[in-house]
Amino acid sequence: MDEHDQDDVAGPVAGPVRPPLTAEQAREVTAGLREAMDDVSPRRPPCMAF
């Protein structure tokens, strides 16, 4: 049986679809995610966190 490189089997690896976020964009996304989590998850004291 011949040995194959992973690239031979899986094909070329795709690069990123879009450029990375700037620091400001990352902060905005993080703030939005925290807000969304607050909307769906009630705050619990640490001893009651799951």
N, CA, C and O atoms as a MOPAC input file, in Angstrom:
PM7 MOZYME 1SCF
protein

 N      0.86000 1    -1.17400 1     0.00000 1
 C      0.00000 1     0.00000 1     0.00000 1
 C      0.90400 1     1.23400 1     0.00000 1
 O      1.84900 1     1.30900 1     0.78600 1
 N      0.62700 1     2.18200 1    -0.85900 1
 C      1.42900 1     3.40700 1    -0.93100 1
 C      1.07900 1     4.35100 1     0.19700 1
 O     -0.07100 1     4.43000 1     0.63000 1
 N      2.10000 1     5.07500 1     0.67400 1
 C      1.83400 1     6.10100 1     1.69000 1
 C      1.43000 1     7.39100 1     0.99200 1
 O      2.00000 1     7.76100 1    -0.03500 1
 N      0.44800 1     8.06500 1     1.55700 1
 C     -0.01000 1     9.33500 1     0.99100 1
 C      0.12100 1    10.42500 1     2.03700 1
 O     -0.09500 1    10.19200 1     3.22600 1
 N      0.47600 1    11.61100 1     1.58300 1
 C      0.43900 1    12.76300 1     2.48300 1
 C     -1.00600 1    13.11600 1     2.75000 1
 O     -1.88600 1    12.80800 1     1.94700 1
 N     -1.25100 1    13.75400 1     3.86400 1
 C     -2.61700 1    14.14400 1     4.20300 1
 C     -3.20500 1    15.03200 1     3.11000 1
 O     -4.39900 1    14.94500 1     2.82100 1
 N     -2.37900 1    15.88700 1     2.49700 1
 C     -2.87900 1    16.76800 1     1.43700 1
 C     -3.36700 1    15.97800 1     0.23100 1
 O     -4.28900 1    16.40300 1    -0.46600 1
 N     -2.75000 1    14.82900 1    -0.01300 1
 C     -3.18100 1    14.00100 1    -1.14000 1
 C     -4.59300 1    13.46400 1    -0.91100 1
 O     -5.37000 1    13.32100 1    -1.85500 1
 N     -4.91500 1    13.17100 1     0.33700 1
 C     -6.20800 1    12.58300 1     0.66300 1
 C     -7.28000 1    13.65500 1     0.84500 1
 O     -8.37900 1    13.54700 1     0.30200 1
 N     -6.94700 1    14.69100 1     1.61500 1
 C     -7.94200 1    15.69500 1     1.97500 1
 C     -7.96700 1    16.87900 1     1.01800 1
 O     -8.90500 1    17.67500 1     1.07500 1
 N     -6.99700 1    17.02700 1     0.15700 1
 C     -6.93600 1    18.17000 1    -0.72800 1
 C     -6.30300 1    19.34200 1    -0.01700 1
 O     -5.92600 1    19.24100 1     1.15100 1
 N     -6.18400 1    20.45000 1    -0.71500 1
 C     -5.53700 1    21.61900 1    -0.10100 1
 C     -6.37600 1    22.18200 1     1.05000 1
 O     -7.60200 1    22.06900 1     1.05900 1
 N     -5.69400 1    22.78400 1     2.00400 1
 C     -6.37200 1    23.38200 1     3.15400 1
 C     -6.87000 1    24.75900 1     2.75700 1
 O     -6.12300 1    25.55100 1     2.18200 1
 N     -8.10900 1    25.04600 1     3.05400 1
 C     -8.68900 1    26.34900 1     2.71600 1
 C     -8.18400 1    27.41900 1     3.68100 1
 O     -7.99300 1    27.15800 1     4.86900 1
 N     -7.97800 1    28.59300 1     3.17000 1
 C     -7.56000 1    29.72000 1     3.99800 1
 C     -8.76100 1    30.39300 1     4.61300 1
 O     -9.89500 1    29.97800 1     4.37700 1
 N     -8.52700 1    31.43300 1     5.40100 1
 C     -9.65000 1    32.14100 1     6.02600 1
 C    -10.53800 1    32.79900 1     4.95900 1
 O    -10.04900 1    33.28800 1     3.94100 1
 N    -11.83300 1    32.79800 1     5.21400 1
 C    -12.78700 1    33.35400 1     4.26900 1
 C    -12.74500 1    34.87900 1     4.30000 1
 O    -12.91800 1    35.52900 1     3.26900 1
 N    -12.51900 1    35.44000 1     5.46500 1
 C    -12.45200 1    36.89900 1     5.59300 1
 C    -11.26700 1    37.27500 1     6.46300 1
 O    -10.74700 1    36.44300 1     7.20700 1
 N    -10.84000 1    38.52800 1     6.37300 1
 C     -9.67800 1    38.93800 1     7.17600 1
 C    -10.00000 1    38.91500 1     8.66500 1
 O    -11.16700 1    39.01200 1     9.04500 1
 N     -8.98600 1    38.78900 1     9.50900 1
 C     -9.22700 1    38.76500 1    10.95200 1
 C     -9.83000 1    40.08600 1    11.43600 1
 O     -9.67200 1    41.13100 1    10.80600 1
 N    -10.51800 1    40.00800 1    12.56100 1
 C    -11.13400 1    41.19800 1    13.14300 1
 C    -10.07200 1    42.12900 1    13.71100 1
 O     -9.01100 1    41.69200 1    14.15600 1
 N    -10.38000 1    43.41200 1    13.68700 1
 C     -9.52900 1    44.36600 1    14.38700 1
 C     -9.83400 1    44.24700 1    15.87300 1
 O    -10.81900 1    43.61600 1    16.25700 1
 N     -8.99800 1    44.84800 1    16.70800 1
 C     -9.22700 1    44.79900 1    18.15200 1
 C    -10.57500 1    45.44000 1    18.49200 1
 O    -11.30300 1    44.93300 1    19.34500 1
 N    -10.90200 1    46.53000 1    17.84100 1
 C    -12.17700 1    47.21300 1    18.11100 1
 C    -13.35700 1    46.33100 1    17.69900 1
 O    -14.34000 1    46.23900 1    18.43400 1
 N    -13.27400 1    45.69100 1    16.54700 1
 C    -14.34800 1    44.80000 1    16.10400 1
 C    -14.49900 1    43.62500 1    17.06500 1
 O    -15.61900 1    43.21500 1    17.36900 1
 N    -13.39700 1    43.09000 1    17.53800 1
 C    -13.44700 1    41.96600 1    18.47800 1
 C    -14.11900 1    42.38500 1    19.78100 1
 O    -14.91200 1    41.62900 1    20.34400 1
 N    -13.80500 1    43.59400 1    20.26600 1
 C    -14.46700 1    44.08500 1    21.48700 1
 C    -15.96700 1    44.23300 1    21.28200 1
 O    -16.74900 1    43.91000 1    22.17600 1
 N    -16.37900 1    44.72200 1    20.10500 1
 C    -17.81200 1    44.87600 1    19.81500 1
 C    -18.50800 1    43.52000 1    19.77600 1
 O    -19.59700 1    43.35700 1    20.32700 1
 N    -17.88100 1    42.56000 1    19.12800 1
 C    -18.46400 1    41.21000 1    19.04500 1
 C    -18.57000 1    40.60300 1    20.44300 1
 O    -19.59600 1    40.02300 1    20.79700 1
 N    -17.50500 1    40.73900 1    21.23500 1
 C    -17.50700 1    40.19300 1    22.59600 1
 C    -18.60500 1    40.83200 1    23.43700 1
 O    -19.30700 1    40.13900 1    24.17200 1
 N    -18.75600 1    42.14300 1    23.33500 1
 C    -19.80600 1    42.83600 1    24.09100 1
 C    -21.18700 1    42.33000 1    23.66600 1
 O    -22.06000 1    42.11500 1    24.50800 1
 N    -21.37700 1    42.14400 1    22.37600 1
 C    -22.65600 1    41.63500 1    21.88300 1
 C    -22.94100 1    40.22800 1    22.37200 1
 O    -24.07800 1    39.90900 1    22.72100 1
 N    -21.91600 1    39.38100 1    22.40000 1
 C    -22.11100 1    38.01800 1    22.89800 1
 C    -22.44800 1    38.01800 1    24.38000 1
 O    -23.31900 1    37.26800 1    24.82200 1
 N    -21.76000 1    38.85900 1    25.15200 1
 C    -22.06400 1    38.93800 1    26.58400 1
 C    -23.49200 1    39.40400 1    26.81700 1
 O    -24.19000 1    38.88100 1    27.68500 1
 N    -23.92800 1    40.40000 1    26.03000 1
 C    -25.29800 1    40.88800 1    26.15100 1
 C    -26.29300 1    39.77800 1    25.83400 1
 O    -27.28400 1    39.60800 1    26.54400 1
 N    -26.03000 1    39.02800 1    24.77400 1
 C    -26.93100 1    37.94400 1    24.39100 1
 C    -26.97300 1    36.86300 1    25.47000 1
 O    -28.04000 1    36.32200 1    25.76200 1
 N    -25.83500 1    36.54900 1    26.05600 1
 C    -25.80600 1    35.54700 1    27.13100 1
 C    -26.57100 1    36.03500 1    28.35500 1
 O    -27.25200 1    35.25100 1    29.01600 1
 N    -26.46400 1    37.31800 1    28.66000 1
 C    -27.20700 1    37.86700 1    29.78600 1
 C    -28.71200 1    37.77400 1    29.54600 1
 O    -29.48500 1    37.58500 1    30.48500 1
 N    -29.12700 1    37.90700 1    28.27700 1
 C    -30.55000 1    37.84600 1    27.94400 1
 C    -31.13200 1    36.45200 1    28.13400 1
 O    -32.31100 1    36.31900 1    28.46300 1
 N    -30.32700 1    35.41200 1    27.93400 1
 C    -30.86100 1    34.04300 1    28.00400 1
 C    -30.48600 1    33.30000 1    29.27600 1
 O    -31.05600 1    32.24800 1    29.56500 1
 N    -29.54300 1    33.82400 1    30.03500 1
 C    -29.08300 1    33.12300 1    31.21900 1
 C    -29.15400 1    34.03400 1    32.43600 1
 O    -28.41000 1    35.01100 1    32.52200 1
 N    -30.04600 1    33.72300 1    33.38000 1
 C    -30.11700 1    34.56300 1    34.57300 1
 C    -28.82500 1    34.47700 1    35.36900 1
 O    -28.17000 1    33.43600 1    35.41700 1
 N    -28.48300 1    35.57500 1    35.98100 1
 C    -27.27300 1    35.60000 1    36.81600 1
 C    -27.49500 1    34.73700 1    38.04700 1
 O    -28.53900 1    34.82500 1    38.69300 1
 N    -26.51500 1    33.90600 1    38.37000 1
 C    -26.57400 1    33.06500 1    39.56300 1
 C    -25.33100 1    33.33200 1    40.37800 1
 O    -24.27700 1    33.65600 1    39.83100 1
 N    -25.45100 1    33.19700 1    41.68800 1
 C    -24.23400 1    33.28200 1    42.50300 1
 C    -23.28000 1    32.17000 1    42.09500 1
 O    -23.73800 1    31.11200 1    41.66300 1
 N    -21.96200 1    32.37100 1    42.21400 1
 C    -21.00100 1    31.34500 1    41.78400 1
 C    -21.25000 1    29.96400 1    42.37900 1
 O    -20.98600 1    28.95600 1    41.72300 1
 N    -21.74600 1    29.89900 1    43.59500 1
 C    -21.96400 1    28.58100 1    44.21500 1
 C    -23.11700 1    27.82700 1    43.54200 1
 O    -23.22700 1    26.61100 1    43.69900 1
 N    -23.98000 1    28.53400 1    42.79400 1
 C    -25.10500 1    27.87500 1    42.13100 1
 C    -24.88300 1    27.70400 1    40.63800 1
 O    -25.75200 1    27.16800 1    39.95000 1
 N    -23.75200 1    28.14000 1    40.12200 1
 C    -23.48500 1    28.03700 1    38.68600 1
 C    -23.35300 1    26.57700 1    38.28000 1
 O    -22.86500 1    25.74900 1    39.04900 1
 N    -23.78100 1    26.27700 1    37.09800 1
 C    -23.72400 1    24.89700 1    36.58400 1
 C    -22.54400 1    24.74600 1    35.68400 1
 O    -22.31200 1    23.66300 1    35.14600 1

